[in-house]
């Protein structure tokens, strides 16, 4: 259906224009810049409410559609629309950006107007990625969002921020070149850049395989999948708290979203031909990266490796569908795998973001992320310790938290694909609990490690609000995930129809 009100454009351009406005606030108006960042992010969040309320959960059709010619010579259009998959990710983006703005409220002390501008512009560009129905428009937003994140890490990051930003930019930018090549090839075959038009395009098997490899090189870097994951720990360690939150909660989801929007529906035969590779890389991420996380001494680096392991669950849930359909002849188990993967994306956004917020709370006080520098934090910050325990348990997939739902569905569907997939995937329940609780025990309990820890003050109202908001989401969707499944259900069913149908000419 076409939108009577351009809600998607408002969700995209309100934060972008707000970010441009923030640039003119000036260094002398620090408080004004902070308020502007918060107000614009809250307005964007409020604009998402009618998107959710007005969304029709009984259809897979794109909704709130907006269309306008852009570059008519090449049939490139400003075409926006959302389904149940993209709606959830836009809601997650709006919610997380508010938390990221609040996270830097006191910690960022210079170039505050530019800092707020970078986050607001980044929010609009990320929303543009999720709402684009024209592949060139998608690519423009996809590439443009690298710039504000590059600046966030490079200006407000740690001592090795230049190295981290260059590595981040090179990995993600070079991978995206292959995405552009794939989009141009599809255009010459279909005569259109419309993503939905490409879903019905017949493509030869060899071409599908090559296109899948091109998509893989672009999207695997963003997830990130092993072995192109090495940029992420460096980026997280050097990024300010707000940057780490956005990077983990939203930007990692871009790669997984790309698989859902491009790889699986456009080249299903090519995706099936390489499902063995995707399953193998996903299981390596789950197990090997889990062991890597166990030996980390920097809290941020440990959580970064944890994110890679948990995102391995997402790609596993997406690509075991071919094995399930072949084994059972039914899409029921495949539906569970896809729903579990998407649920894991949303849940990981809450949990990883919350853990980085917790590290930020401690770093703002002691200016160290080394686990050995803490100990006995519960004695001086009991309220903070309670919040961090909830998020640590959620990261370990404790039943009753959102972290359990997605992983349970993926492991359950893995049994229908191959019992060994399920056994290996279930290793994360052990490894996740091991590295998360090991970190929590050493940081929160035990003897007080230093005088600095003994003088710590518990979380203030702002920090309590930020952590409390995420805690509500983690618990709510842990015990009542039905609203998420209701939104995503028809879109996943429609996606599976494209996956199960051969596109070979």
LINFENUR-V529816 format. One record per residue. RES is the residue in three letters. NEAR is the number of other ideal C-beta (glycine too) atoms within 8 Angstrom. Layout:
res	near
RES	NEAR
RES	NEAR
//
This chain:
res	near
UNK	7
UNK	6
UNK	11
UNK	3
UNK	6
UNK	7
UNK	11
UNK	15
UNK	9
UNK	10
UNK	16
UNK	14
UNK	8
UNK	13
UNK	17
UNK	12
UNK	8
UNK	15
UNK	16
UNK	10
UNK	10
UNK	16
UNK	9
UNK	7
UNK	11
UNK	7
UNK	8
UNK	4
UNK	9
UNK	9
UNK	6
UNK	8
UNK	15
UNK	12
UNK	8
UNK	13
UNK	16
UNK	11
UNK	8
UNK	15
UNK	17
UNK	9
UNK	10
UNK	17
UNK	12
UNK	7
UNK	13
UNK	12
UNK	8
UNK	9
UNK	16
UNK	10
UNK	6
UNK	8
UNK	12
UNK	8
UNK	9
UNK	4
UNK	7
UNK	8
UNK	7
UNK	9
UNK	13
UNK	14
UNK	12
UNK	13
UNK	8
UNK	7
UNK	6
UNK	9
UNK	8
UNK	7
UNK	4
UNK	8
UNK	9
UNK	10
UNK	12
UNK	10
UNK	13
UNK	15
UNK	12
UNK	14
UNK	13
UNK	14
UNK	14
UNK	11
UNK	13
UNK	13
UNK	14
UNK	15
UNK	11
UNK	14
UNK	13
UNK	16
UNK	11
UNK	14
UNK	17
UNK	12
UNK	14
UNK	14
UNK	15
UNK	11
UNK	13
UNK	14
UNK	9
UNK	6
UNK	10
UNK	12
UNK	4
UNK	5
UNK	9
UNK	12
UNK	15
UNK	11
UNK	15
UNK	16
UNK	13
UNK	13
UNK	19
UNK	17
UNK	13
UNK	14
UNK	14
UNK	16
UNK	14
UNK	14
UNK	16
UNK	13
UNK	13
UNK	12
UNK	14
UNK	13
UNK	13
UNK	14
UNK	14
UNK	11
UNK	17
UNK	13
UNK	12
UNK	9
UNK	13
UNK	11
UNK	9
UNK	9
UNK	13
UNK	10
UNK	7
UNK	12
UNK	15
UNK	11
UNK	10
UNK	18
UNK	17
UNK	9
UNK	10
UNK	11
UNK	14
UNK	8
UNK	4
UNK	10
UNK	14
UNK	7
UNK	9
UNK	17
UNK	14
UNK	8
UNK	12
UNK	14
UNK	10
UNK	8
UNK	13
UNK	12
UNK	10
UNK	8
UNK	15
UNK	12
UNK	9
UNK	12
UNK	16
UNK	9
UNK	9
UNK	13
UNK	12
UNK	8
UNK	10
UNK	13
UNK	12
UNK	7
UNK	8
UNK	10
UNK	6
UNK	8
UNK	13
UNK	12
UNK	13
UNK	7
UNK	9
UNK	12
UNK	9
UNK	5
UNK	11
UNK	6
UNK	13
UNK	7
UNK	9
UNK	6
UNK	10
UNK	17
UNK	12
UNK	9
UNK	15
UNK	14
UNK	10
UNK	12
UNK	16
UNK	11
UNK	11
UNK	16
UNK	17
UNK	13
UNK	15
UNK	13
UNK	13
UNK	15
UNK	16
UNK	12
UNK	5
UNK	11
UNK	13
UNK	9
UNK	14
UNK	13
UNK	11
UNK	13
UNK	15
UNK	16
UNK	14
UNK	14
UNK	15
UNK	13
UNK	16
UNK	14
UNK	14
UNK	14
UNK	16
UNK	16
UNK	14
UNK	17
UNK	14
UNK	14
UNK	11
UNK	16
UNK	12
UNK	13
UNK	15
UNK	16
UNK	14
UNK	14
UNK	13
UNK	13
UNK	9
UNK	13
UNK	14
UNK	13
UNK	11
UNK	13
UNK	14
UNK	15
UNK	12
UNK	15
UNK	16
UNK	8
UNK	10
UNK	12
UNK	12
UNK	6
UNK	7
UNK	14
UNK	13
UNK	8
UNK	13
UNK	14
UNK	13
UNK	11
UNK	16
UNK	17
UNK	12
UNK	9
UNK	15
UNK	17
UNK	9
UNK	9
UNK	13
UNK	10
UNK	6
UNK	11
UNK	7
UNK	10
UNK	13
UNK	12
UNK	13
UNK	13
UNK	14
UNK	14
UNK	15
UNK	16
UNK	14
UNK	15
UNK	16
UNK	14
UNK	15
UNK	17
UNK	18
UNK	16
UNK	17
UNK	19
UNK	17
UNK	15
UNK	12
UNK	18
UNK	13
UNK	11
UNK	13
UNK	16
UNK	13
UNK	7
UNK	8
UNK	9
UNK	5
UNK	8
UNK	11
UNK	7
UNK	12
UNK	15
UNK	11
UNK	12
UNK	19
UNK	14
UNK	13
UNK	18
UNK	17
UNK	17
UNK	15
UNK	15
UNK	14
UNK	15
UNK	15
UNK	17
UNK	14
UNK	16
UNK	15
UNK	15
UNK	14
UNK	15
UNK	14
UNK	15
UNK	15
UNK	13
UNK	14
UNK	15
UNK	12
UNK	13
UNK	11
UNK	9
UNK	9
UNK	10
UNK	5
UNK	6
UNK	10
UNK	9
UNK	11
UNK	8
UNK	10
UNK	14
UNK	12
UNK	14
UNK	14
UNK	9
UNK	8
UNK	13
UNK	12
UNK	9
UNK	9
UNK	14
UNK	11
UNK	8
UNK	14
UNK	13
UNK	10
UNK	12
UNK	15
UNK	13
UNK	9
UNK	18
UNK	14
UNK	12
UNK	14
UNK	9
UNK	7
UNK	7
UNK	14
UNK	18
UNK	16
UNK	13
UNK	13
UNK	20
UNK	14
UNK	11
UNK	14
UNK	18
UNK	11
UNK	10
UNK	16
UNK	14
UNK	9
UNK	9
UNK	13
UNK	8
UNK	6
UNK	6
UNK	15
UNK	13
UNK	8
UNK	10
UNK	14
UNK	9
UNK	11
UNK	15
UNK	10
UNK	8
UNK	15
UNK	15
UNK	9
UNK	10
UNK	14
UNK	12
UNK	10
UNK	9
UNK	12
UNK	12
UNK	9
UNK	12
UNK	12
UNK	12
UNK	8
UNK	7
UNK	5
UNK	9
UNK	10
UNK	7
UNK	5
UNK	9
UNK	15
UNK	10
UNK	7
UNK	11
UNK	7
UNK	9
UNK	10
UNK	7
UNK	5
UNK	9
UNK	10
UNK	10
UNK	9
UNK	12
UNK	15
UNK	9
UNK	10
UNK	14
UNK	12
UNK	8
UNK	11
UNK	18
UNK	12
UNK	9
UNK	15
UNK	15
UNK	6
UNK	7
UNK	10
UNK	6
UNK	8
UNK	12
UNK	10
UNK	8
UNK	12
UNK	12
UNK	11
UNK	11
UNK	11
UNK	14
UNK	11
UNK	10
UNK	13
UNK	13
UNK	8
UNK	11
UNK	14
UNK	8
UNK	7
UNK	5
UNK	12
UNK	9
UNK	5
//
